[in-house]
Amino acid sequence: MATPGAAGPAGNVFPFRDSRATPDPVLQAGPVAHGPLSVPLVLDNGSFQARAGWACPGPDPGPEPRLQFRAVCARGRGGARGGAGPQVGNALGSLEPLRWMLRSPFDRNVSVNLELQELLFDYSFQHLGVSSQGCVDHPIVLTEAMCNPLYSRQMMSELLFECYRIPKVAYGIDSLFSFYHNKAKNLISSGLVISSGYQCTHILPILEGRLDAKNCKRINLGGSQAAGYLQRLLQLKYPGHLAAITLSRMEEILHEHSYIAEDYLEELQKWRCPDYYENNVHKMQLPFSNKLLGSTLTAEEKQERRQQQLRRLQELNARRREEKLQLDQERLDRLLYVQELLEDGQMDQFHKALIELNMDSPEELQSYIHKLSSAVEQAKQKILQSEVSLEVDVVDSKPEGNVSVYLRGPPLSPRCGVPGSRGTETPELEPLEPSLEDVESINDFEPLFSEEAPEVEKPVPTIQPVFNLAAYHQLFVGTERIRAPEIIFQPSLIGEEQAGIAETVQYILDRYPKDVQEMLVQNVFLTGGNMMYPGMKVRIEKELLAMRPFQSSFQVQLASNPVLDAWYGARDWALDHLDDDAVWVTRKDYEEKGGEYLKEHCASNVYVPIRLPKQAARSSDAQASGKGSAAGGGGAGEQA
């Protein structure tokens, strides 16, 4: 991420990378187990990005997670009919063309759609090279949301044990795994974990190495809301580039060009200075074409283009004439067949056919046949006339009308011998009056004729652009660099009635005694992808300085890798507790205690079993009350 005042390209112009994800390779086989225990699989199941890899025992635990992909799926069209099946993560390439098809198994940061979650698991196991047949014969360490609902954990356990038949699983919170990775080994510590991700921000108090779930708080704001807010700001600022201001590009701006202001109002005052604005504004270059908007065709090219356009119009009109002639000929044959029924004396069939044709008398049929015969003969003459006049001089032809196009050719003879004609002169070839469809198709071409066309066309000079196209396609990102990430401190910027990070931390600390507060603020730990903004640590220190007593001490620590430390911590935890059955939920535990069952450890949630009302107690109370009322009734009867 870029810091304010950092040196950038010339003129602070940054092109969008618009990077595409490359498909993940499929590993042929997983790692070899060192000993009788299988190698654990570590899955960081994040709402923005999923990370999967092996926790290899030994001195070298292996590289970073083998798989890192967006936790989204898209079902191809026709998948049920043998077409392309669902695509997951990096197999999608660029997300923007498929944005309307993307589906996520998460609601906020809680996995709720187990069908899509199964697709993510299938993708992970397939690309990690799980070689066991019919099952996943490896222990799994899986991250879950803080205070995960029991129903969500129950469905996840059911999916893992019933579908994949895993031997055992351990659940943990991603931010606590990150905290576990960054603390010293074998040290039971307390602290305050501030974790901000794609959908939510959590503040977790840790007391003596265990989560104090009663005082955890969640803010429903994260990187997703910041990207949406930045998109709205830039779309209001540049309404001419609505389609180009996509969520993927907004995420790129947030990751590489945004920062957290130490003092938001003071920073806004700095941006009011023209020199500060010019030095710190980031100009994001949108892709554009250098092709000029004006035409640079020569006179010969224009002439050839007009001839091609007129030839296409002639072919279009000739095809429509032939189609109309074919329809009229079929109708005429039908009417002639009905007339033959009258001549043959088949009166019943004749009257029946007249009713179908919606006619009342034979005279009406004869009149219609005469008109249709004349129309068919004239259409044949028009088609013959258009075939004769194929070559048209485009420059010399200038029709008097605006929409009528005259086709030139030899004149018709006065008498053409049309059957049924009364000896009068056949009318001249009527101009082709285009229908509504013709007018719409003509508008697709350039104007063939101008009302005042010069006799000699002048050479067209090269048109110079009146403005800089590159500058027109630039987004000036100024105060938006600090306004978008500021929403986690001031949710009111986007109309959210929630407390920010500072107010929530103050509220949590006030729930503890003074000595516990002092212990918590000595280890304020920042983790999560939304904590990677430059200036985040300084801003948290400033907020703590404002809320803590005078001359009190505190310490803020940023995770070594806020994004991947959760996976690293889960891997370290899996290796440290590989043979400790007290922290793993086995298949036997799942069958006996249900899918929501959880074994607690240093990075887990607190297990709260489901407490169902005792039906037996209610029935016994009801029986007792019934007996009492019966006894009371009997006593009253005796007294009476």
C-alpha positions, 0 to 999 in steps of 0.5 A, spaced: 500 500 500 502 506 498 503 511 503 502 519 503 507 523 500 511 516 497 514 517 490 510 514 484 511 515 477 511 521 473 505 525 474 503 520 479 499 516 474 498 509 475 495 504 470 490 499 473 493 492 473 487 488 472 490 482 474 487 475 472 488 469 476 492 464 473 489 457 474 492 453 480 496 446 478 493 440 481 498 436 485 499 429 483 500 426 490 500 429 497 506 429 502 509 423 505 507 422 512 513 421 517 510 416 522 504 413 523 500 419 523 497 422 517 499 429 515 494 434 517 490 439 512 490 446 514 484 450 511 483 457 512 476 458 510 475 466 509 470 470 506 474 473 501 480 468 500 480 461 502 487 458 503 489 451 504 495 447 505 499 441 508 502 441 515 508 437 514 512 435 520 519 436 521 524 441 521 521 444 514 514 445 515 513 447 508 512 453 504 506 458 504 499 455 503 499 451 496 492 454 494 490 461 495 483 463 491 477 467 492 472 464 496 467 464 490 463 460 485 460 461 478 456 455 475 456 455 467 450 455 463 448 448 461 452 445 466 446 440 467 445 438 460 453 436 459 456 443 459 461 447 463 460 445 470 461 450 476 468 454 476 471 456 483 476 461 485 482 462 480 479 458 475 474 463 474 480 468 471 477 475 471 471 476 476 468 482 473 465 479 466 462 474 471 460 478 477 452 477 476 454 470 476 458 469 482 456 466 488 459 465 495 457 460 501 458 466 506 453 471 509 457 476 512 463 471 515 459 465 517 458 459 512 451 458 511 450 455 504 453 448 504 452 446 497 457 452 495 462 450 501 462 443 498 465 446 491 470 450 495 472 443 499 472 439 492 477 444 489 481 444 495 482 437 496 483 436 488 488 441 487 492 439 494 493 432 491 489 428 496 490 421 494 485 417 498 480 413 495 472 415 497 474 419 503 479 424 505 484 420 510 487 426 513 486 430 520 483 437 518 484 444 522 478 449 519 477 456 521 470 459 523 467 465 525 468 468 532 462 466 536 460 461 530 452 459 530 451 452 532 447 450 526 453 453 522 458 448 525 453 442 525 452 443 518 460 443 517 461 437 521 456 433 517 459 435 511 466 433 513 464 427 516 458 424 512 461 426 505 468 426 506 469 421 512 475 425 515 478 422 521 477 428 526 477 435 525 479 441 530 475 448 529 479 455 531 478 462 530 483 465 524 485 471 528 486 467 534 491 462 530 494 469 528 495 471 535 498 464 537 503 464 531 506 471 533 506 470 540 512 467 544 512 459 544 509 456 551 507 463 553 500 464 556 499 471 555 493 476 555 491 481 550 486 485 546 486 482 538 483 487 533 481 483 527 478 486 521 477 482 515 473 483 508 466 483 511 467 484 519 471 487 524 472 483 531 475 485 538 477 479 542 479 480 549 484 474 551 485 472 558 490 468 560 490 465 553 483 463 553 478 467 549 473 471 553 467 470 549 462 474 553 465 481 552 467 480 544 464 485 539 463 485 532 462 491 527 459 489 521 464 493 516 470 491 513 474 491 506 467 489 502 464 496 505 470 500 503 470 498 496 463 499 495 463 506 498 469 508 494 465 505 488 460 510 489 464 516 491 468 515 484 461 514 480 458 520 483 465 524 481 465 521 474 459 519 471 462 518 464 465 512 466 460 508 470 462 501 467 469 502 468 469 503 475 468 496 477 469 493 484 475 489 482 479 496 481 476 499 487 479 493 491 486 495 487 485 502 489 484 500 496 490 495 497 495 499 493 493 507 494 489 508 500 492 509 507 489 511 514 489 518 516 492 519 523 488 525 524 482 525 519 480 532 520 487 535 520 488 530 514 482 533 510 485 540 511 491 538 508 488 536 502 485 543 501 492 546 499 493 546 492 500 544 492 499 538 497 493 536 492 497 536 486 503 532 490 499 527 493 493 525 488 493 519 485 491 519 477 488 512 476 489 511 468 483 507 465 484 503 459 482 507 452 483 506 445 487 511 441 483 511 435 480 518 433 473 519 433 473 523 426 473 519 420 480 519 415 477 516 409 479 518 402 474 520 397 475 513 393 474 509 400 468 513 401 465 512 394 467 505 395 463 504 401 457 508 399 457 503 393 457 497 398 452 500 402 447 501 396 448 494 394 447 491 401 440 495 401 438 493 394 440 486 396 436 487 402 430 490 398 430 484 393 430 479 398 424 482 401 420 482 395 422 475 393 419 473 400 413 477 399 412 474 392 412 467 395 407 469 400 402 472 395 403 466 390 401 461 396 395 465 397 393 466 390 394 458 389 389 457 395 384 461 392 385 458 385 384 451 388 377 454 392 375 457 385 376 450 382 372 447 387 366 451 385 367 450 377 367 442 379 361 443 383 363 441 390 359 446 393 359 443 400 367 444 400 366 450 396 362 453 402 366 451 407 372 454 404 369 460 403 367 460 411 375 459 412 377 465 408 372 469 411 368 471 405 361 471 403 360 470 396 363 467 389 364 474 387 368 477 393 373 471 391 373 472 384 375 480 386 380 478 391 383 473 386 384 478 380 387 483 385 392 478 388 394 476 381 395 483 379 399 484 385 403 478 383 405 480 376 407 487 378 412 484 384 415 479 378 416 485 374 419 489 380 424 483 381 426 483 374 427 491 373 431 490 380 435 485 376 436 489 370 439 495 374 444 492 378 450 497 377 448 504 380 452 510 379 452 513 386 455 520 385 450 522 380 444 519 383 440 524 387 433 522 389 428 528 390 425 525 395 428 524 402 426 517 403 424 514 397 430 510 393 429 510 385 432 504 381 434 506 374 433 501 368 429 501 361 422 504 361 416 499 361 412 498 355 405 502 355 402 495 355 405 489 358 399 484 357 397 483 364 392 478 365 385 481 367 388 488 365 383 493 361 387 495 356 389 501 360 397 503 360 400 499 366 403 504 371 410 506 371 415 503 376 413 505 383 418 508 387 420 503 393 417 506 399 421 503 405 417 500 411 419 502 418 424 496 418 427 499 412 428 506 415 431 503 421 436 499 417 438 505 413 439 509 419 445 504 421 449 506 415 452 513 413 447 517 409 448 515 402 446 522 399 446 529 402 441 534 400 447 539 398 452 535 396 458 538 393 460 536 386 467 535 387 469 532 394 475 536 398 480 531 401 479 530 408 484 533 413 486 529 419 482 531 425 486 533 431 483 531 438 480 537 441 482 534 448 487 529 451 484 522 451 489 519 456 487 525 461 479 524 460 480 517 462 484 518 468 480 518 475 483 523 480 483 519 487 485 525 492 481 525 499 478 518 497 484 515 499 483 516 506 475 517 506 474 509 504 478 506 509 476 511 515 469 507 515 471 502 520 473 508 525 467 512 523 461 508 520 457 514 520 460 516 513 456 511 510 450 512 514 451 506 519 449 506 526 454 503 529 460 504 533 467 505 530 473 501 533 475 506 538 469 507 541 468 499 541 475 498 544 473 503 550 466 500 551 470 493 552 475 496 556 470 499 561 467 492 562 473 490 566 477 492 572 483 497 572 488 492 573 485 487 567 485 493 563 492 495 564 494 488 562 490 488 556 492 494 553 499 492 554 498 487 548 494 490 543 494 485 537 492 487 530 491 482 524 487 481 518 487 484 511 483 490 513 489 492 518 494 492 512 493 500 511 499 504 512 498 508 518 493 503 521 498 502 527 499 509 528 492 511 528 490 505 533 496 508 538 493 515 537 486 512 539 488 509 545 492 515 547 486 519 547 482 514 551 487 511 556 489 515 563 494 520 563 501 517 563 499 510 562 503 505 558 500 501 552 503 497 546 500 495 539 503 490 535 501 489 528 502 481 525 508 480 521 503 478 515 496 480 517 493 476 511 497 469 512 498 469 519 492 465 520 494 459 516 501 459 519 498 459 526 493 454 524 499 450 521 503 451 527 497 449 532 496 442 528 503 440 529 504 442 536 497 438 538 497 432 532 497 427 537 493 430 543 486 427 542 483 432 547 483 438 542 480 434 536 473 432 534 473 425 532 468 421 528 466 418 535 464 424 538 460 427 532 456 421 532 455 421 540 454 428 541 452 431 535 455 436 529 455 442 533 460 439 539 466 443 540 473 441 544 476 448 546 483 450 546 487 456 546 484 458 539 477 456 539 470 458 540 467 457 547 463 451 547 455 452 549 451 446 548 444 446 546 439 446 552 433 443 550 427 444 555 425 438 559 418 436 556 418 430 562 418 436 567 412 440 564 408 434 563 409 432 570 407 439 572 401 439 568 399 432 571 400 435 578 396 441 577 390 437 574 390 432 580 390 439 585 384 442 581 381 435 581 382 435 589 379 442 590 373 440 586 372 434 590 373 438 596 368 443 594 363 438 592 363 435 599 362 442 603 356 443 598 
